[in-house]
Structures are given as structure tokens and as C-alpha cells.
Amino acid sequence: MKNTRILLVEDNPDHQELTLMTLAENDVLNEIVVANDGLEALEYLFATGRHASRDARDVPALVLLDLKLPKLGGIEVLRRVREDERTRYVPVVILTSSSEEEDIVASLQGGANSYVRKPVDFGRFVEQLHRLQAYWLLTHEPHGGRP
């Protein structure tokens, strides 16, 4: 059975709550795992630290990754995800409020599948999350090389 878990990497509690609420209101029934910083995201993905008891082969179907994170930034998290064969093909969507050109370029060059700027407008945010869910969890076929 295809894993449909979503890893949300977001340090801002308000943005976490808004994202979770938006996913729930749009009938996204996937299990959502929240990591509060970049280090926690890597611990979850690679089953280390506080997530050492987890099976590292059980990778999420989608990672929603903020860029401006404590402990380890989003670009570094993305780099490590793409370097590891277990997570190399996991879709990573940058979900951030940054509109800085250097962040966009670094994300896409680093292997992000998409870059979505979090709008302030709630309606647009709901619409963008719904589109992400429809494509990455319902339409997209994972790469054949994925373990």
C-alpha cells in the first residue's frame, strides 16, 4: 500500500495550525506529521534521535518544507533529503512566505519539486494547499526508483 503520510516542516505555530486546519477542511485525510525545525525533520525522515524507533524505509508521500527554520534551515534539509537514496525521490514542496529570488533559485536548484509562497489571504492559501494535495497525493506517480 502506498504511503500517504505528509511531513509538515514548520516552526511557526500559527502557520502549522492554519495548514493543518486547511488540510482538514479540504478533506485531506492523510496522516500529518509535524516537525518544528529542520533537525527534527531529518530525525523523522532518517529515524534518528527522538524518532529512532521509526522505520526509516517508511518515508512520507510528501514533504511541505518551510525555509526559515531554527536549528537547520530548509535549504540544508532539502540538500540532505536529496542526497539520501531513501528520500531522494520524495516530493518536496517548499511552502514559505519568502519571495526572495535567492531562496527560489536555491530551492529549485536543490531539487525542490515546487515552490509555493504562502499568501496572507486565507482563501488563496486554502486554494494552493488543495492544489498541492490534488497533484502530489492523488495524481503524481512516485518515481520507480523509490524504495
C-alpha positions as CSV (number, residue, x, y, z in Angstrom):
1,M,0.0,0.0,0.0
2,K,1.3,3.4,-0.9
3,N,2.3,5.6,2.0
4,T,0.2,8.8,2.1
5,R,1.7,10.5,5.1
6,I,2.6,14.2,4.8
7,L,5.5,15.7,6.7
8,L,4.9,19.3,7.5
9,V,8.1,21.1,8.5
10,E,7.1,24.5,10.0
11,D,8.3,26.3,13.1
12,N,5.6,28.9,13.4
13,P,2.6,27.5,15.5
14,D,0.1,29.8,13.7
15,H,1.2,28.6,10.3
16,Q,1.1,25.0,11.5
17,E,-2.4,25.4,12.8
18,L,-3.5,27.2,9.6
19,T,-2.0,24.5,7.4
20,L,-3.5,21.6,9.4
21,M,-6.9,23.3,9.6
22,T,-6.8,24.0,5.8
23,L,-5.9,20.4,5.0
24,A,-8.7,19.1,7.3
25,E,-11.3,21.4,5.9
26,N,-10.4,20.3,2.4
27,D,-10.9,16.6,3.3
28,V,-7.3,15.7,3.3
29,L,-7.4,12.6,5.4
30,N,-3.7,11.8,5.2
31,E,-1.8,11.5,8.5
32,I,0.2,14.7,9.0
33,V,3.4,14.6,11.0
34,V,4.7,18.0,12.1
35,A,8.4,18.8,12.6
36,N,9.1,22.1,14.4
37,D,12.6,22.6,13.0
38,G,15.0,21.3,10.4
39,L,16.8,19.0,12.7
40,E,13.6,17.3,13.8
41,A,12.6,16.9,10.2
42,L,15.8,15.0,9.5
43,E,15.4,12.9,12.6
44,Y,12.0,11.9,11.5
45,L,13.0,11.2,7.9
46,F,16.1,9.2,8.8
47,A,14.8,7.6,12.0
48,T,17.3,9.1,14.4
49,G,17.2,10.9,17.7
50,R,13.7,11.0,19.1
51,H,12.4,9.1,16.1
52,A,15.0,6.3,16.3
53,S,12.3,3.7,16.8
54,R,10.6,4.5,13.5
55,D,11.3,2.5,10.3
56,A,13.4,4.8,8.1
57,R,12.2,3.0,5.0
58,D,8.7,4.3,5.7
59,V,9.1,7.7,4.0
60,P,6.3,10.3,3.7
61,A,4.5,10.7,0.4
62,L,5.0,14.4,0.5
63,V,7.1,16.9,2.5
64,L,5.9,20.5,2.9
65,L,9.0,22.4,3.9
66,D,9.4,25.9,5.2
67,L,12.8,27.6,4.5
68,K,13.3,29.8,7.5
69,L,13.7,27.2,10.3
70,P,15.6,27.1,13.6
71,K,18.5,24.7,14.1
72,L,18.8,23.8,10.4
73,G,17.4,25.8,7.5
74,G,15.1,24.4,4.8
75,I,17.7,24.5,2.1
76,E,20.0,22.3,4.1
77,V,17.2,19.9,4.9
78,L,16.4,19.7,1.2
79,R,20.0,19.0,0.4
80,R,20.2,16.1,2.8
81,V,16.9,14.7,1.6
82,R,18.1,14.7,-2.0
83,E,21.5,13.1,-1.0
84,D,20.0,10.1,0.7
85,E,18.7,7.3,-1.6
86,R,15.8,6.5,0.8
87,T,14.4,10.0,0.4
88,R,15.8,11.2,-3.0
89,Y,12.5,10.9,-4.8
90,V,10.1,12.0,-2.1
91,P,8.3,15.1,-3.4
92,V,9.3,18.2,-1.5
93,V,7.2,21.3,-1.8
94,I,8.7,24.5,-0.4
95,L,5.9,26.2,1.4
96,T,7.2,29.5,2.7
97,S,6.5,33.2,3.0
98,S,9.8,34.1,1.3
99,S,9.6,35.7,-2.1
100,E,13.4,36.3,-2.2
101,E,14.8,35.3,-5.6
102,E,17.8,33.6,-4.0
103,D,15.5,31.4,-2.0
104,I,13.5,30.4,-5.0
105,V,16.7,29.6,-7.1
106,A,18.3,27.7,-4.2
107,S,15.2,25.6,-3.6
108,L,14.7,24.7,-7.3
109,Q,18.4,24.0,-7.8
110,G,18.4,22.0,-4.7
111,G,15.8,19.7,-6.1
112,A,12.5,21.0,-4.7
113,N,9.6,19.8,-6.8
114,S,7.7,23.1,-6.3
115,Y,8.0,26.4,-4.6
116,V,4.8,27.9,-3.2
117,R,4.7,31.2,-1.4
118,K,2.3,31.3,1.5
119,P,-0.1,34.1,0.7
120,V,-1.5,36.2,3.6
121,D,-5.0,35.8,2.1
122,F,-6.7,32.7,3.7
123,G,-8.8,31.9,0.6
124,R,-5.7,31.8,-1.7
125,F,-3.8,29.7,0.9
126,V,-6.7,27.2,1.0
127,E,-6.7,27.0,-2.8
128,Q,-3.0,26.5,-3.0
129,L,-3.0,23.7,-0.4
130,H,-5.9,22.0,-2.2
131,R,-4.0,22.0,-5.5
132,L,-0.9,20.6,-3.8
133,Q,-2.9,17.8,-2.3
134,A,-4.7,17.0,-5.6
135,Y,-1.4,16.8,-7.6
136,W,1.2,15.3,-5.2
137,L,-1.1,12.9,-3.3
138,L,-3.7,11.9,-5.9
139,T,-2.3,12.4,-9.4
140,H,1.5,12.1,-9.1
141,E,3.1,8.7,-9.5
142,P,6.2,8.2,-7.4
143,H,9.5,7.6,-9.2
144,G,10.1,3.9,-9.9
145,G,13.5,4.1,-8.1
146,R,11.8,5.0,-4.8
147,P,12.4,2.2,-2.2
